Amino acid sequence: MPLVTTNEMLKKAQESHYAVGAFNVENMEMVMAVVKAAEEMKAPVIMQTTPSTVKYAGLDYFLAMVKTAAERASVPIAMHLDHGSSFELAMQALRTGYTSIMIDGSHGSFEENINVSKRVADACNPSGISVEAELGKVGGKEDDLDGGDDNPYTDPQQAKEFVERTGVTSLAVAIGTAHGLYKGTPKLDLDRLSEIREVVSIPLVLHGASGVPDDAVRESIKRGICKVNFATELRIAFSDGVKEYLSENPDAFDPKKYSTVGMQHVTELVKQKISVCGSEGQA
């Protein structure tokens, strides 16, 4: 089927109290692996690329891969720009054909974040393209993303004002998660999440979910999270599969053979994450 936006996808998730898994893909093999998992689980999925991934090959390359995968698939698939770092990049993604765009203005002031998020929403909303923004700072480091050491959590009343003034269609909230690998077990401020849910009606997004205990993810979904992002764990899974094959076959030189094992690892991981999100059978 054609690529879809995340608007109806996340609205349905919000109404039925599950979340849609959003998976960062780095190459064709990871795209194929995520789709295979989604097909087997009969679940909608969101494919994502960060600015760093876009630099590697280009918006058009990744869109072409995901668009082809979606057209062959029987489940809904959206193509999302993750952590769009500027208004200009967001507009490039819009013109290229991405069906969902995140503008991350969280590193600026509250007013600066509102201004850039509203500009992107105003540009995308007439054509029905979904717009995600972030309020507060998700910490950690991944790719070119650096949450810094000062990671203020999302203030519920600011979140209410932010959504009302910007017109974004979903909001990533900071409740204790971080990008990249955790040094310990993250502790999420779930009560804060509940407070945000009480005053914000649009779908809420959880970033930095790689490494968060499954029970914590499930509880965050119960409290209003409708989209859960996974990136680092997929990279590890693919790399582990490749390393496994090459350690057993050190003379191997056919990328298809070791990439196939990497894909298998990613597919199994994505199926597990879909199960945690509760989106199995929701396609």
Disulfide bonds with the S-S distance in Angstrom:
none
